[in-house]
């Protein structure tokens, strides 16, 4: 299982896209809140949705998460694993 994490510009929101042993992909959304002492807290769990490709998972996530849609639109040529570099 592999997890790719992408944070928004503020560092307060994150999406994890996970590849599973069956070859499918899922995603979850996390956030940091002051009351949680900066730890990541699950905000939305979309792991019940399964996707055949990582790209499909990212596009489905972007359709639900405005900051991710903006990030992907601003870096269209960047491979997904380079968005955090």
NORGI-V499488 format. One line per field, one symbol per residue. ss: DSSP state (~ for helix, > for strand, _ for the rest). psi: psi as a letter, one per 20 degrees, with the letter a starting at -180 (. if undefined). burial: b if it has 9 or more other ideal C-beta (glycine too) atoms within 8 Angstrom, else e. Layout:
# NORGI-V499488
ss = ???
psi = ???
burial = ???
This chain:
# NORGI-V499488
ss = _>>>>>>_____>>>>>>>_____>>>>>>>>_~~~___>>>>>>_____>__~~~~~~~~~~~_~~~~~~~~~_____~~~___
psi = ppppppqrhijiqqpppppqhjirqrqqprqpqhijkjqppphpokiipqqhqgghgghhghhioghgggghhilhipqhiihi.
burial = eeebebebeeeebbbbbbbbeeebbbbbbbbbeeeeeeeebeeeebeeeebeebebbbebbbeebebbbebbeeeeeeebeebee
